[in-house]
């Protein structure tokens, strides 16, 4: 899928399941950039690893964290109900590989758990810092981030004004 298709098929429906205040150009840019960074928005199963979904969540990490964090828990439970997934780490983890809407919603909820506001569109270094804080990648690749972020901004087109 291209980025327009990801936005239409996964991100927009995921954001529609969440409170309106979670939907913004900053959120979409972050979701696209992180998806590109983590999986290229191609791989729903991590190559050589345990993570699942385009945003590469691990069962005991991001999935469990979103389900338990006080800022995301109630929203995660509502998303699970809407997607017909039991609100357990094992069930969500299994579904992420096949349910892009669930994966996008959990990715947005993980960003929601960070106490800082989302970086303004175009703040590439701040966006990288947020990604590091929330995803805590084992092998971060800063050298790819700028291109992923630029591609994400391009995908939003006129919606973002930098």
TISEVEX-664124 format. One record per atom (N, C-alpha, C, O, CB): x, y, z. Coordinates in steps of 0.05 Angstrom, whole numbers. Each point is the difference from the previous one (the first is absolute). Glycine has a CB too. Example, Ala and Ser with C-alpha at 12.3 -4.5 7.8 and 13.67 -1.06 7.14 Angstrom:
! TISEVEX-664124
PAGU       X       Y       Z
PAGU     264    -114     156
PAGU     -18      24       0
PAGU      18      24       0
PAGU      21       0      13
PAGU     -59     -23      12
PAGU      31      44     -39
PAGU      16      24       1
PAGU     -15      22      14
PAGU      10      22       4
PAGU      14     -35     -47
//
This chain:
! TISEVEX-664124
PAGU       X       Y       Z
PAGU      17     -24       0
PAGU     -17      24       0
PAGU      18      25       0
PAGU      21       0      12
PAGU     -58     -25      12
PAGU      27      46     -38
PAGU      15      25       1
PAGU     -10      16      24
PAGU     -19      -9      14
PAGU      25       9     -64
PAGU       6      23      55
PAGU      -7      15      24
PAGU     -29      10       0
PAGU     -13       1      21
PAGU      61      12     -18
PAGU     -58      -5     -26
PAGU     -28       8      -2
PAGU     -19     -22       8
PAGU     -19       4      14
PAGU      31      28     -50
PAGU      -5     -56      27
PAGU     -17     -24       7
PAGU       2      -6      29
PAGU     -20      -7      13
PAGU      27     -11     -59
PAGU      17      20      58
PAGU       3      -5      29
PAGU     -16      20      15
PAGU     -14      -7      20
PAGU      60     -11     -27
PAGU     -45      43      -1
PAGU     -15      21      14
PAGU     -30      -6      -2
PAGU     -14       2      21
PAGU      49      32     -31
PAGU     -45     -41     -13
PAGU     -28      -5      -4
PAGU     -10     -26      13
PAGU     -21      -1      12
PAGU      24      27     -54
PAGU      13     -47      40
PAGU      -9     -27       8
PAGU       6      -6      30
PAGU     -13     -16      12
PAGU      20       1     -59
PAGU      13      28      58
PAGU       9      -6      27
PAGU      -2      24      19
PAGU     -13      -1      21
PAGU      43     -34     -40
PAGU     -16      56      12
PAGU       3      23      18
PAGU     -26      15       5
PAGU      -8       4      23
PAGU      55       0     -38
PAGU     -61       3      -7
PAGU     -25      15       4
PAGU     -21     -16      15
PAGU     -12      11      19
PAGU      21      12     -62
PAGU     -13     -49      37
PAGU     -19     -15      16
PAGU       9      -3      29
PAGU     -17      -1      19
PAGU       3     -23     -60
PAGU      40      21      46
PAGU      10      -2      27
PAGU      -5      25      16
PAGU     -10      -1      22
PAGU      45     -31     -38
PAGU     -29      55       4
PAGU      -4      25      13
PAGU     -30       6       5
PAGU      -7      13      20
PAGU      49       4     -41
PAGU     -59     -28       4
PAGU     -29       3       4
PAGU     -10     -15      24
PAGU     -21       6      11
PAGU      16       0     -60
PAGU      20     -26      58
PAGU      -7     -16      24
PAGU       9      14      26
PAGU      -8      -8      22
PAGU      11     -33     -49
PAGU      13      62      24
PAGU      12      13      23
PAGU     -12      28       3
PAGU     -12      11     -18
PAGU      55     -37      12
PAGU     -39      39      30
PAGU     -10      27       3
PAGU      11      19     -21
PAGU      23      -3      -9
PAGU     -27      -6      58
PAGU     -12      28     -57
PAGU       8      19     -22
PAGU      26      14       6
PAGU      15       7     -19
PAGU     -63      -1       9
PAGU      54      -1      35
PAGU      24      15       7
PAGU      26     -16      -7
PAGU      22      11       1
PAGU     -48      12      36
PAGU      23     -49     -43
PAGU      23     -16      -8
PAGU       6       2     -30
PAGU      20     -11      -9
PAGU     -30     -20      48
PAGU      -8      44     -54
PAGU       3       1     -28
PAGU      11      28      -8
PAGU     -12      20       5
PAGU     -25     -53     -12
PAGU      61      33      -5
PAGU      13      25      -8
PAGU      21      -6     -21
PAGU       8     -23      -3
PAGU     -16      44      49
PAGU      16      -1     -61
PAGU      22      -4     -19
PAGU      25     -11      15
PAGU      15     -16     -11
PAGU     -33      53     -19
PAGU      23     -27      54
PAGU      24      -9      15
PAGU      -2     -30       5
PAGU      20     -14      -2
PAGU     -15      59      23
PAGU     -29     -54     -14
PAGU      -4     -29       6
PAGU       4     -16     -25
PAGU      13     -21       0
PAGU     -45      32      37
PAGU      20      -2     -59
PAGU       3     -16     -25
PAGU      29      -1     -10
PAGU       9     -21      -9
PAGU     -56      35      -3
PAGU      61       8      14
PAGU      28       0      -9
PAGU      16     -19      17
PAGU      16     -16     -10
PAGU     -20      64      -5
PAGU      -1     -48      42
PAGU      14     -18      17
PAGU      -6     -29      -7
PAGU      17     -17      -1
PAGU     -17      52      38
PAGU     -26     -41     -41
PAGU      -8     -28      -6
PAGU      13      -9     -26
PAGU      10     -23      -2
PAGU     -53      30      26
PAGU      42      10     -44
PAGU      12      -8     -26
PAGU      31      -3       3
PAGU      11     -20     -10
PAGU     -48      44     -14
PAGU      50      -5      36
PAGU      29      -1       3
PAGU       9     -24      16
PAGU      19     -14      -7
PAGU     -17      64       4
PAGU     -16     -56      25
PAGU       7     -23      16
PAGU      -5     -26     -15
PAGU      16     -19       1
PAGU     -26      45      41
PAGU     -13     -28     -56
PAGU      -5     -23     -16
PAGU      21      -5     -21
PAGU       8     -22      -5
PAGU     -57      29      13
PAGU      57      15     -21
PAGU      21      -2     -20
PAGU      27      -9      13
PAGU      14     -17     -11
PAGU     -37      52     -17
PAGU      29     -23      51
PAGU      25      -7      14
PAGU       0     -29       9
PAGU      20     -14      -3
PAGU     -17      62      18
PAGU     -26     -57      -4
PAGU      -1     -26      12
PAGU      -2     -23     -20
PAGU      14     -20       2
PAGU     -35      41      37
PAGU       4     -18     -59
PAGU      -6     -22     -18
PAGU       0       7     -29
PAGU      -5     -17     -18
PAGU     -22      -2      54
PAGU      32      45     -42
PAGU      -3       9     -27
PAGU     -30       0      -9
PAGU      -6       5     -23
PAGU      52     -22      13
PAGU     -64      13      30
PAGU     -28      -4      -5
PAGU      -4     -22     -21
PAGU     -18       2     -17
PAGU       9      47      28
PAGU      26     -69      -9
PAGU      -2     -24     -17
PAGU      -2     -25      16
PAGU     -16     -17      -6
PAGU      44      41     -28
PAGU     -12     -26      55
PAGU       2     -25      16
PAGU     -18       1      25
PAGU       3      17      17
PAGU      44     -23     -34
PAGU     -66     -12      18
PAGU     -18      -2      23
PAGU      12     -19      21
PAGU     -10      -1      23
PAGU     -29      11     -52
PAGU      60     -24      22
PAGU      14     -18      18
PAGU      29       8      -1
PAGU      12       0     -22
PAGU     -46     -39      17
PAGU      46      45      27
PAGU      28       9       1
PAGU      18     -22     -12
PAGU      -2     -23       7
PAGU      -7      52      33
PAGU      27     -21     -57
PAGU      19     -18     -12
PAGU      20      -8      22
PAGU      15      17      10
PAGU     -21       3     -57
PAGU       7     -45      54
PAGU      18     -10      20
PAGU      -6       9      29
PAGU      17      -2      17
PAGU      16       2     -52
PAGU     -58       9      40
PAGU      -6       8      27
PAGU     -29      -5       6
PAGU     -15     -11     -16
PAGU      49      46      13
PAGU     -42     -28      28
PAGU     -27      -6       9
PAGU     -22      20      -5
PAGU     -23      -5       4
PAGU      46     -20      30
PAGU     -16      49     -44
PAGU     -19      22      -2
PAGU     -20      -5     -22
PAGU       5     -14     -20
PAGU      29      45      38
PAGU     -59     -19     -14
PAGU     -22      -4     -19
PAGU     -12      26      -8
PAGU       1      20      15
PAGU     -10     -65       5
PAGU      -3      45     -44
PAGU     -14      24     -10
PAGU      20      19     -13
PAGU      24      -2       4
PAGU     -59      -3      31
PAGU      24      23     -51
PAGU      17      20     -14
PAGU      16      17      20
PAGU      22       9      -7
PAGU     -55      -8     -30
PAGU      23       2      61
PAGU      14      17      20
PAGU      17     -17      19
PAGU      11      10      19
PAGU     -48      23     -22
PAGU      38     -59      -2
PAGU      19     -19      13
PAGU      -2       1      31
PAGU      18       8      13
PAGU      12      -2     -52
PAGU     -53     -16      48
PAGU      -4      -2      29
PAGU       7     -28      10
PAGU      -5     -20     -13
PAGU     -31      54      10
PAGU      49     -35      27
PAGU       5     -25      13
PAGU     -21      -5      21
PAGU     -11      19      12
PAGU      61     -15     -21
PAGU     -56     -29      14
PAGU     -22      -6      19
PAGU       5      11      28
PAGU     -18      12      12
PAGU      10     -53     -38
PAGU      32      37      37
PAGU       6       9      27
PAGU       9      29       1
PAGU       4      10      22
PAGU       8     -57     -11
PAGU      -9      60     -33
PAGU       9      28      -1
PAGU     -23      19      -6
PAGU     -15       6      18
PAGU      60     -22     -32
PAGU     -46      24     -11
PAGU     -21      20      -8
PAGU     -28      -9       5
PAGU     -17      15       9
PAGU      49       0     -42
PAGU     -38     -40      26
PAGU     -28     -10       3
PAGU      -8       1      30
PAGU     -20      12       7
PAGU      25     -42     -47
PAGU      11      18      56
PAGU      -5       0      29
PAGU      -1      28      11
PAGU     -17       7      17
PAGU      38     -53     -13
PAGU      -2      62     -12
PAGU       1      28       9
PAGU     -25      16      -6
PAGU     -10      14      17
PAGU      59     -17     -22
PAGU     -58       1     -20
PAGU     -24      15      -7
PAGU     -25     -11      15
PAGU     -17      16       8
PAGU      37      -7     -54
PAGU     -21     -35      50
PAGU     -23     -11      14
PAGU       0       8      30
PAGU     -22       1      12
PAGU      23     -39     -44
PAGU      22      43      43
PAGU       1       5      29
PAGU       4      29       8
PAGU      -6       8      22
PAGU      24     -53     -19
PAGU      -7      62     -21
PAGU       6      27       7
PAGU     -25      16       6
PAGU     -20      -3     -14
PAGU      60       1     -16
PAGU     -40      17      52
PAGU     -24      14       9
PAGU     -11      20     -22
PAGU     -25       5       0
PAGU      41      -9      47
PAGU       1      15     -63
PAGU     -10      19     -21
PAGU     -11     -14     -24
PAGU     -16      12     -15
PAGU      50      20      31
PAGU     -27     -57     -21
PAGU      -9     -14     -24
PAGU     -19     -23       5
PAGU     -14      -8     -18
PAGU      57      21      -2
PAGU     -44     -23      44
PAGU     -15     -25       6
PAGU     -29       1      -9
PAGU      -9     -17     -14
PAGU      39      11      52
PAGU     -45      27     -30
PAGU     -28       0      -7
PAGU      -4       2     -30
PAGU     -19     -12     -11
PAGU       9      34      55
PAGU      27      -7     -57
PAGU      -2       2     -29
PAGU       7     -26     -14
PAGU     -13      -8     -19
PAGU      24      57      22
PAGU       9     -62       8
PAGU       9     -26     -11
PAGU     -23     -21       3
PAGU      -5     -16     -19
PAGU      53      26      29
PAGU     -61     -10      12
PAGU     -22     -18       5
PAGU     -23       5     -20
PAGU     -11     -19     -11
PAGU      23      16      59
PAGU     -18      28     -53
PAGU     -20       8     -19
PAGU       7      -9     -29
PAGU     -16     -10     -15
PAGU       3      49      44
PAGU      39     -35     -36
PAGU       9      -8     -26
PAGU      -2     -31      -3
PAGU      -9     -10     -21
PAGU      40      50      19
PAGU     -23     -54      22
PAGU      -1     -29      -1
PAGU     -29      -9      -4
PAGU      -6     -18     -16
PAGU      46      14      46
PAGU     -59      16     -15
PAGU     -28      -7      -3
PAGU      -9       6     -29
PAGU     -14     -17     -12
PAGU       6      27      61
PAGU      15      13     -59
PAGU      -9       8     -27
PAGU      12     -19     -22
PAGU     -13      -5     -20
PAGU      10      52      36
PAGU      26     -57     -11
PAGU      14     -18     -19
PAGU      -6     -29       5
PAGU      10     -17     -15
PAGU      26      51      10
PAGU     -51     -41      26
PAGU      -7     -27       6
PAGU      24     -17       9
PAGU       2     -23      -6
PAGU     -37      27     -27
PAGU      53       9      49
PAGU      24     -13      10
PAGU      -2       0      30
PAGU      -6      21      13
PAGU      34      -6     -53
PAGU     -22     -37      53
PAGU       1      -1      29
PAGU      21      19      10
PAGU      22       1     -12
PAGU     -38     -49      12
PAGU      11      63      22
PAGU      19      19       9
PAGU      22     -12      17
PAGU       5       8      23
PAGU     -41      26     -23
PAGU      50     -53     -11
PAGU      23     -12      13
PAGU      25       4     -18
PAGU      -3       2     -24
PAGU     -27     -36      48
PAGU      53      34     -12
PAGU      24       4     -15
PAGU       3     -22     -21
PAGU       8       6     -23
PAGU      14      15      62
PAGU     -28     -46     -33
PAGU       3     -22     -19
PAGU     -19       3     -23
PAGU       8      -4     -23
PAGU       6     -26      60
PAGU     -39      37     -32
PAGU     -20       3     -22
PAGU       6      24     -18
PAGU      -1      -3     -24
PAGU     -33     -18      54
PAGU      41      43     -18
PAGU       7      24     -16
PAGU      25      -6     -17
PAGU       0       6     -24
PAGU     -20      25      59
PAGU      40     -42     -22
PAGU      25      -6     -14
PAGU      -6     -18     -25
PAGU      11       5     -21
PAGU      15      -1      65
PAGU     -42     -25     -40
PAGU      -7     -18     -22
PAGU     -15      15     -22
PAGU       4      -6     -24
PAGU      -5     -32      56
PAGU     -16      57     -25
PAGU     -17      14     -20
PAGU      15      22     -15
PAGU      -7       6     -23
PAGU     -32     -16      52
PAGU      60      21     -17
PAGU      15      22     -12
PAGU      10      -6     -28
PAGU       1      17     -18
PAGU      11      -2      63
PAGU      -4     -40     -49
PAGU      11      -8     -26
PAGU     -20       1     -23
PAGU       8       2     -23
PAGU      24     -31      48
PAGU     -57      28     -18
PAGU     -21      -2     -20
PAGU     -20      23       0
PAGU     -16       3     -18
PAGU      21     -52      20
PAGU      -3      66      19
PAGU     -20      22       4
PAGU      15      26       1
PAGU      10       9      21
PAGU     -42     -40       3
PAGU      35      44     -48
PAGU      15      25      -2
PAGU     -13      23      16
PAGU      13      18       9
PAGU       3     -33     -54
PAGU     -43      14      47
PAGU     -14      21      16
PAGU       7      -3      29
PAGU       6      20      13
PAGU     -44     -19     -47
PAGU      37     -25      44
PAGU       8      -5      28
PAGU      29       9       5
PAGU       6      13      19
PAGU     -38     -52     -17
PAGU      50      32     -21
PAGU      28       7       2
PAGU       4      30       1
PAGU      15      11      16
PAGU      -3     -53     -40
PAGU     -26      57       6
PAGU       2      29      -1
PAGU     -11      12      25
PAGU      12      19      11
PAGU     -15     -20     -61
PAGU     -19      -9      60
PAGU     -11      11      25
PAGU      19      -4      24
PAGU       4      18      15
PAGU     -51     -27     -33
PAGU      59     -15      20
PAGU      18      -5      22
PAGU      25      18      -3
PAGU      12       9      19
PAGU     -29     -56     -15
PAGU      26      52     -29
PAGU      23      17      -4
PAGU      -7      29       9
PAGU      17      13      13
PAGU      -2     -41     -52
PAGU     -39      37      32
PAGU      -8      27       9
PAGU      -2       1      31
PAGU       8      20      12
PAGU     -32     -13     -56
PAGU      14     -28      55
PAGU      -3      -1      30
PAGU      27       0      13
PAGU       4      11      22
PAGU     -48     -35     -27
PAGU      64      10      -7
PAGU      26       0      12
PAGU      12      29       0
PAGU      12       8      20
PAGU      -5     -56     -35
PAGU     -11      62      -7
PAGU       8      28       0
PAGU     -14      17      21
PAGU      11      18      12
PAGU      -1     -23     -61
PAGU     -35      -2      54
PAGU     -17      15      19
PAGU      11      -3      29
PAGU      -4      17      17
PAGU     -36     -24     -47
PAGU      54     -15      35
PAGU      10      -4      27
PAGU      24      17       7
PAGU       7       3      23
PAGU     -23     -49     -27
PAGU      28      59     -16
PAGU      23      17       5
PAGU     -11      27      12
PAGU     -18      11     -11
PAGU      46     -33     -26
PAGU     -16      32      58
PAGU     -10      25      13
PAGU       4      25     -17
PAGU     -14      20       4
PAGU      23     -42      39
PAGU      10      22     -61
PAGU       5      23     -17
PAGU     -20       2     -23
PAGU     -10     -20     -10
PAGU      59      18      22
PAGU     -56      26     -20
PAGU     -17       3     -24
PAGU      15     -10     -25
PAGU      24      -1       0
PAGU     -48      41      21
PAGU       8     -48     -40
PAGU      12      -9     -25
PAGU      17      23     -12
PAGU      -9      23       1
PAGU     -29     -56     -10
PAGU      60      27      -3
PAGU      16      21     -13
PAGU     -16      13     -23
PAGU     -16     -14     -14
PAGU      59     -10      27
PAGU     -38      49     -18
PAGU     -12      13     -23
PAGU      11     -14     -25
PAGU      22     -10      -1
PAGU     -28      55      26
PAGU     -11     -45     -46
PAGU       9     -11     -26
PAGU      25      15      -9
PAGU       1      24       0
PAGU     -49     -38     -12
PAGU      68      -1       5
PAGU      25      11      -9
PAGU      22       0      21
PAGU      24       4      -6
PAGU     -50      24     -24
PAGU      19     -33      55
PAGU      20      -2      22
PAGU      11     -28       0
PAGU      -7     -17      17
PAGU     -17      52      10
PAGU      42     -41     -45
PAGU      10     -27      -5
PAGU      15     -11      24
PAGU      -4     -23       7
PAGU       7      34     -55
PAGU      14       5      60
PAGU      15      -9      23
PAGU     -18      -6      24
PAGU       4     -20      14
PAGU      36      47     -30
PAGU     -59     -10      21
PAGU     -19      -5      22
PAGU     -17     -25      -5
PAGU      -6     -15      18
PAGU       4      65      -8
PAGU      -5     -54     -35
PAGU     -16     -24      -8
PAGU      17     -25       5
PAGU     -10     -20       9
PAGU     -16      47     -43
PAGU      52     -25      27
PAGU      18     -23       5
PAGU       1      -6      30
PAGU      -1     -23       9
PAGU      28      35     -50
PAGU     -24       9      57
PAGU       1      -4      29
PAGU     -25     -13      11
PAGU       2     -18      17
PAGU      28      58     -14
PAGU     -53     -32     -13
PAGU     -25     -12       8
PAGU      -1     -29      -8
PAGU      -8     -17      16
PAGU     -15      61     -20
PAGU      31     -50     -20
PAGU       1     -28      -9
PAGU      18     -17      18
PAGU      -8     -22       8
PAGU       1      38     -55
PAGU      30      -5      54
PAGU      19     -15      18
PAGU     -13      -5      27
PAGU       2     -22      11
PAGU      37      42     -35
PAGU     -52       1      35
PAGU     -12      -3      27
PAGU     -23     -20       0
PAGU      -3     -15      19
PAGU      15      62     -10
PAGU     -28     -48     -30
PAGU     -24     -16       1
PAGU       4     -28     -12
PAGU     -10     -20      12
PAGU     -16      62     -16
PAGU      41     -45     -17
PAGU       4     -26     -12
PAGU      24     -14      13
PAGU       1     -25       0
PAGU     -20      41     -43
PAGU      38      -1      53
PAGU      24     -12      12
PAGU      12     -22     -18
PAGU       3     -23       9
PAGU     -21      34      37
PAGU      25      -4     -71
PAGU      11     -20     -18
PAGU      26     -11       9
PAGU      17      14      11
PAGU     -40       9     -48
PAGU      27     -49      33
PAGU      25     -13       8
PAGU      23       9     -16
PAGU      23       2      10
PAGU     -50     -41       5
PAGU      23      43     -41
PAGU      21       9     -18
PAGU     -10      24     -16
PAGU      -8      -3     -23
PAGU      26     -44      20
PAGU     -18      71      15
PAGU     -10      23     -14
PAGU      17       8     -23
PAGU      25      -2       1
PAGU     -45      18      42
PAGU       8      -8     -65
PAGU      14       8     -24
PAGU      -6      29      -7
PAGU     -17       6     -16
PAGU      15     -54      -1
PAGU      16      66      31
PAGU      -4      28      -4
PAGU       5       9     -29
PAGU     -12      18     -10
PAGU      25     -10      58
PAGU       5     -22     -61
PAGU       7       7     -28
PAGU     -24      -3     -19
PAGU       1      12     -22
PAGU      46     -26      32
PAGU     -67      -2      -3
PAGU     -24      -3     -17
PAGU     -23      18       7
PAGU     -18       5     -16
PAGU      32     -52      10
PAGU     -13      58      30
PAGU     -23      15      11
PAGU      -8      24     -17
PAGU     -23       4      -7
PAGU      36     -19      52
PAGU       7      32     -53
PAGU      -7      24     -14
PAGU     -15      -6     -26
PAGU     -19      14      -7
PAGU      60       8      26
PAGU     -32     -42     -34
PAGU     -14      -8     -25
PAGU     -28     -10       6
PAGU     -19       6     -15
PAGU      64     -17      -6
PAGU     -48      -6      42
PAGU     -27     -10       7
PAGU     -18      23       7
PAGU     -23       1      -8
PAGU      43     -44      24
PAGU     -10      62       0
PAGU     -16      22       9
PAGU      -8      18     -24
PAGU     -23       9      -2
PAGU      46     -10      47
PAGU      -4       6     -63
PAGU      -5      17     -24
PAGU     -22     -14     -17
PAGU     -17      14     -10
PAGU      64       4      11
PAGU     -45     -44      -4
PAGU     -19     -15     -16
PAGU     -28       2      13
PAGU     -20       3     -14
PAGU      56     -34      -2
PAGU     -37      30      43
PAGU     -25       3      14
PAGU     -12      27      -4
PAGU     -24       3      -5
PAGU      40     -36      39
PAGU       0      54     -32
PAGU     -10      27      -5
PAGU     -10       3     -28
PAGU     -21      13      -4
PAGU      53       5      38
PAGU     -18     -28     -53
PAGU      -9       1     -28
PAGU     -27     -13      -4
PAGU     -16       9     -15
PAGU      64      -9       0
PAGU     -52     -22      29
PAGU     -25     -15      -3
PAGU     -24      16      10
PAGU     -23      -4      -9
PAGU      48     -38      15
PAGU     -21      60      13
PAGU     -21      17      10
PAGU      -6      24     -18
PAGU     -21      12       2
PAGU      33     -27      44
PAGU       7      21     -63
PAGU      -4      21     -20
PAGU      -8      26      12
PAGU      13      11      18
PAGU     -25     -46     -50
PAGU     -10      46      21
PAGU      -9      27       8
PAGU     -11       2      28
PAGU      -4      22      10
PAGU      -6     -15     -57
PAGU       5     -31      60
PAGU     -11       1      27
PAGU      21      10      20
PAGU      -7      11      20
PAGU     -23     -49     -32
PAGU      56      35       5
PAGU      21      10      17
PAGU      13      25     -12
PAGU       6       0     -24
PAGU       2     -47      42
PAGU      -5      67      -3
PAGU      14      24      -9
PAGU      24       4      18
PAGU      -3       6      24
PAGU     -41      15     -41
PAGU      67     -24       6
PAGU      25       2      16
PAGU      12      28      -5
PAGU      21       6      12
PAGU     -13     -56     -15
//
